[in-house]
Amino acid sequence: MQILFVLTSHDKLGSTGEKTGFWLEEFAAPYYRLLDAGAVITLASPLGGQPPLDPKSEHADAQTEATQRFNADADAQAALAATTPLAQVRVDDYDAIFYPGGHGPLWDLHADTDSIALLEGFAAAGKPVAAVCHAPAVLLNAKTPAGEPLVANKRVTGFSNSEEAAVGLTDVVPYLLEDALKAAGAAYEKADDWQPHVVVDGLLISGQNPASSEAVADALLGALR
């Protein structure tokens, strides 16, 4: 199994002056679940190199067994520091694509032309596409070979409006993901705030929040098998 992980390169939380990026647990938990299942993982980002980490995801209350494993894993840290620029990535080299969340993707990956081309290529080739938390934003501008929105009439989940309100960022983010997915034609689904929730519609796999990240990896493994 060759799996491509795509991380954000965006590090500014709107006009707040605070930093954002990817969420550590949403990277680490799927990374190790897939790695331990025998996957070969390539890390990529729009700009290449070290993707920005949301500093809040390093707080003590956000740590899990997977994040602790990553913090002690020099090989994984070195791989993360040297992500491949998206422009150099080819669909044919991978069996599936996965997007960790964090607020960063709301700003860059949803409109990144290389990411959109990859997503469209994976979908057209019948390869699984997975994203968790805010990362389903990457689907918003992707199209089917027929030119329809990739998420149109597809069951999808992602970080909910109520969860965004709970973290106090409703007026900071460039758009609310739940609303944007609905506007793109998706059949948006959600569970209660912070509860694990994964939606699988064909080869499109999405998770609602950080609690869903490991289950998204399990669903991706199921699709690959």
N, C-alpha and C positions, 0 to 999 in steps of 0.2 A: 504493500500500500504506500503510494506516494501522495502525501497530503501537503497542500500549500496553505500556510497561515498568512493572512494579510492583516497587518497592524497599521494604525493611523500614524501620520507624521505631524499632526496638528497639536500644538501645546498650549494654546491660549483659550481660557474660559471666557469667551466673549469679551466684554469691555471691563470685566471685574478686576483685571490685573493679576488674577490668580492663574495657576497652571492647570492644565488638564492633559489628556492623552489616553492611553489604554488602561484598562483596569486589570491589575495584576492577577487576581484570582481567576478572572475570565480567560486569561491566557494560560496560566499555570495548570489549572485543573484539567482542561481539555488536552493540553500538551502532554501531560503525563499519562492520562487515560489512554490516549492514542499511541503514544510512544511505547507504553508497556504492552500494548496489543500487537506490537510489531511494526507500527507505521514508521516510515521514513519521512521526517517533517522538514520542509523548507520554509524559512521565515522571510517575508517580503514586506515592503512598505512603499508608499509613493516616492519618498526621497531616498530610500536606502539608508543603511547605517543604523544607528541607535534610535529606535522609536521612543517618543516621550511617554513616560509613565505618570499616570495621575498620582500626585503625591498622597492624596487621601487614601489610595489603595494600599499604602504602606503603613497606615495606622494600625495599632495593635488590634483593634476590634475588627479589622478586615482580614486578619491573617487566618489561614487554614493550613491543613497538613500539606497541601499542594504548594502554597506560597512559601512555606518553610523549606520544603524540598528544593524549590527553585533558588531560594536565597543561599543554599548550601551547594548548589550545582554550578561549578565553574564552567563546564562545557555548555550548559544551556544559556548562561549569562553571556558567554562569548558569541554564541550563535545569535542571540538577540541583539548584540552590539553591532552585528555585521549583516543586517537584513539586506536582501537583494532588492534593488530598485524595481518597481513593478513593470517598468518599460522593458525589462530584460526577461520577463517571465513568459513562458509559453504554455498554453492549455494542454498541449499534447504530452507534456512531461509529468502530468499529475492525474490522480484518480479522483480527487475531491478538493474542494476549497472551503476554508473555515475562517470566519472573521470574529475575533474577540471584540468585546465591547469596550465601554468607556465613552466619555462624551466626545472625544476627538473625532470619531467617524461622522458625527453630525455635521462637522464643518468641512472635512476634506474628502473622505472616501465616497460620500453619496454623489459627488459631482466629478470625481476623478475619472478621466477618460480611459486610462489604462485599466483601472479597476472595473469600470463598466464593461469594457471590451472582454475582460477575463470572465466576468460573470455571465455575459451573454454567450461566450464560447463554451463555458462549462455546461450551461443549461442546454444549449443546442446539441452538445455532444452526449447528453444524457448522463452527466456526471453530477454527484451530489453537491449541493451548495448549502452551507450551514452558517448561521450567525446568531449571536447571543446579545441580549440586553439592548444597548443602543446601536449595535452593529447592523441590525436589519435595515437601518437607514441606507446601507449600500445598495439595497434593492430598488430604491425609489426611482432611479432614472434608467434602469436596465430594461431592455425590450426583448421580446421573443423574436424569432426569425421572421414572423409575420408583421412585426412592428408594433405589437400590443405591449402594454406594460407587463413586465415579467410577473408582477404580483397580482395582476387583474384576476379576480375571482379565485385567488389562491388563499387558503387558510394560512395565516401568518400571525405571529405574536412579536412582541418587543416591549421595551420599557414603556409602561403605561403613563397616562396623564397624571393619575393619582400618585404614582411613585415619583414622578418628576416634581410634583407639588410637595411631596414629603421631604425631598432633599433641598427644597427651596430654590429651584432653578427654572421654574416655569417661565419667568420673565428674562432669563439669561440665555437659554438655548435659542438657536436660530429658528427652530420650529419644534412642535411637539410630535414625537415620533408616532404615537398612536393616531393622531389626526392625519399626519402625512401619509401613513400607510392606507388609511381609509380613503383619503382623497385620491390615491393612486389606484384604487379599485380593489384593494385587498379585503378579504373577509377576516378582519382583525378579531383575535380572541385574547382573553386575558383571564388570569386567576386572581385571587386576592393578592394585595400588595405583598411582595417579598416571598411569596410561596413559589416553589419550583413549578414551572409550566413550560412544556415543550410541545410544539405543534409540528407535525410532519404531514406535508401535502406532496405526495409523489417524492421527488428528489429534493424538495425544498424543506429545509429543517431550520426552525427558529426557536429561540428560548427567550423568555420574558425578562429575566433579571439575573443578577449574579448567582442566585440560588439554583438557577437552571443550567449553569455552564457544564457541569459534569454529565448531566442527562442529555444535553445536546451532543456531547461527544459520544455517548452510548448510542444515540439514535443515528449518528453518522457512521459508527461502526456497523450498525445493523444494515444500513443502506449499502455499505461497501461489501458486506458479506452475502 
